[in-house]
Amino acid sequence: MNTLIAVAIAPCGTGEEMSAYVGEVVRVIRESGLPNRTNSMFTEIEGEWDDVMAVVKKATMVLADKGIRTEVVLKADIRPGYTDMMHGKLERLEQKIKAEKEEEEK
């Protein structure tokens, strides 16, 4: 079943600068082959539930296997019958905003 998740995987107790650790996590996600997009707070991953969760586990273990306490924040959107939700949701939102703006300008 197609699943879109937003996940943040970060080390705890490693100091203020986490970009090197987060970079390792994001690299694993990008190398997964699943559609993904990283922003300042989360990385979105889309695919079949088992595939997405396997990537989350592998990315988490990048830090945990080093003995680093690891925090995972995950939000999932499971929407049967839909694909490419990562882009489709934004396209529908932008269309709605545009239509509302055009209606206001009338």
MOHUMO-V135104 format. One record per pair of residues at least 12 apart in sequence whose ideal C-beta (glycine too) atoms are under 10 Angstrom apart, sorted by the first residue. I is the first residue (numbers start at 1). J is the second residue. D is the distance in whole Angstrom. If there is no record, write none. Layout:
I/J/D ; I/J/D
This chain:
1/48/7 ; 1/49/5 ; 1/50/9 ; 1/78/6 ; 1/79/9 ; 1/80/6 ; 1/81/9 ; 1/82/10 ; 2/46/7 ; 2/47/7 ; 2/48/7 ; 2/49/8 ; 2/52/9 ; 2/77/9 ; 2/78/8 ; 2/79/7 ; 2/80/8 ; 2/81/8 ; 2/82/6 ; 2/83/5 ; 2/84/9 ; 2/85/7 ; 3/45/8 ; 3/46/7 ; 3/47/7 ; 3/48/7 ; 3/49/5 ; 3/50/9 ; 3/51/9 ; 3/52/5 ; 3/53/8 ; 3/76/6 ; 3/77/7 ; 3/78/5 ; 3/79/8 ; 3/85/9 ; 4/35/9 ; 4/44/6 ; 4/45/8 ; 4/46/5 ; 4/47/9 ; 4/52/8 ; 4/75/9 ; 4/76/7 ; 4/77/5 ; 4/78/8 ; 4/79/8 ; 4/82/9 ; 4/83/10 ; 4/84/9 ; 4/85/4 ; 4/86/6 ; 4/88/9 ; 4/89/8 ; 5/36/10 ; 5/42/9 ; 5/43/9 ; 5/44/7 ; 5/45/5 ; 5/46/8 ; 5/47/9 ; 5/49/9 ; 5/52/6 ; 5/53/8 ; 5/55/9 ; 5/56/7 ; 5/74/6 ; 5/75/7 ; 5/76/5 ; 5/77/7 ; 5/78/9 ; 5/86/10 ; 6/37/10 ; 6/39/9 ; 6/41/8 ; 6/42/4 ; 6/43/7 ; 6/44/5 ; 6/45/8 ; 6/73/8 ; 6/74/7 ; 6/75/5 ; 6/76/8 ; 6/77/8 ; 6/86/10 ; 7/25/9 ; 7/29/8 ; 7/36/10 ; 7/42/6 ; 7/43/6 ; 7/44/8 ; 7/45/7 ; 7/52/9 ; 7/53/10 ; 7/55/9 ; 7/56/6 ; 7/59/8 ; 7/60/9 ; 7/72/7 ; 7/73/7 ; 7/74/5 ; 7/75/8 ; 7/76/9 ; 8/22/9 ; 8/25/9 ; 8/41/6 ; 8/42/5 ; 8/43/7 ; 8/71/8 ; 8/72/7 ; 8/73/4 ; 8/74/8 ; 8/75/9 ; 9/21/9 ; 9/22/7 ; 9/24/10 ; 9/25/5 ; 9/26/9 ; 9/28/9 ; 9/29/9 ; 9/42/10 ; 9/43/8 ; 9/56/8 ; 9/59/5 ; 9/60/5 ; 9/61/10 ; 9/62/8 ; 9/63/7 ; 9/64/9 ; 9/70/6 ; 9/71/7 ; 9/72/5 ; 9/73/8 ; 9/74/9 ; 10/22/6 ; 10/25/8 ; 10/63/8 ; 10/68/10 ; 10/69/10 ; 10/70/7 ; 10/71/5 ; 10/72/8 ; 10/73/8 ; 11/24/10 ; 11/25/9 ; 11/62/10 ; 11/63/5 ; 11/64/9 ; 11/66/9 ; 11/68/5 ; 11/69/7 ; 11/70/6 ; 11/71/8 ; 12/63/9 ; 12/68/8 ; 12/69/4 ; 12/70/7 ; 12/71/5 ; 13/68/8 ; 13/69/6 ; 13/70/10 ; 13/71/10 ; 14/63/9 ; 14/66/10 ; 14/68/6 ; 14/69/9 ; 14/70/10 ; 18/63/10 ; 21/62/8 ; 21/63/6 ; 21/66/9 ; 21/68/7 ; 21/70/9 ; 22/38/9 ; 22/43/9 ; 22/62/10 ; 22/63/9 ; 23/38/10 ; 24/59/9 ; 24/62/5 ; 24/63/7 ; 24/66/9 ; 25/38/10 ; 25/43/8 ; 25/56/10 ; 25/58/10 ; 25/59/5 ; 25/60/8 ; 25/61/10 ; 25/62/6 ; 25/63/7 ; 25/70/9 ; 25/72/10 ; 26/38/5 ; 26/43/6 ; 26/59/8 ; 26/62/10 ; 27/59/9 ; 27/62/8 ; 28/55/7 ; 28/56/10 ; 28/58/6 ; 28/59/4 ; 28/60/9 ; 28/61/9 ; 28/62/6 ; 29/43/6 ; 29/44/9 ; 29/45/6 ; 29/52/10 ; 29/55/6 ; 29/56/8 ; 29/58/9 ; 29/59/5 ; 29/62/10 ; 30/43/9 ; 30/45/10 ; 30/55/10 ; 30/59/10 ; 31/55/9 ; 31/58/9 ; 31/59/10 ; 32/45/7 ; 32/47/8 ; 32/51/8 ; 32/52/9 ; 32/54/8 ; 32/55/4 ; 32/56/10 ; 32/58/8 ; 32/59/8 ; 33/47/9 ; 33/51/9 ; 33/55/9 ; 34/46/6 ; 34/47/4 ; 34/48/9 ; 34/51/6 ; 34/52/7 ; 34/54/10 ; 34/55/6 ; 35/47/7 ; 35/52/10 ; 35/83/10 ; 35/84/8 ; 35/85/9 ; 35/86/6 ; 35/87/8 ; 36/52/10 ; 36/55/8 ; 36/86/8 ; 37/86/6 ; 37/87/9 ; 37/90/10 ; 41/73/9 ; 42/73/8 ; 42/74/9 ; 42/75/8 ; 43/55/10 ; 43/56/10 ; 43/59/8 ; 44/75/10 ; 44/77/10 ; 44/85/9 ; 44/86/6 ; 44/89/10 ; 45/59/9 ; 45/74/10 ; 45/76/10 ; 45/86/8 ; 46/77/9 ; 46/83/8 ; 46/84/7 ; 46/85/6 ; 46/86/5 ; 46/87/9 ; 47/83/9 ; 49/76/8 ; 49/78/7 ; 52/74/10 ; 52/76/8 ; 52/78/10 ; 53/74/9 ; 53/76/9 ; 56/72/7 ; 56/74/7 ; 56/76/10 ; 57/72/10 ; 59/72/9 ; 60/72/6 ; 60/74/10 ; 77/89/8
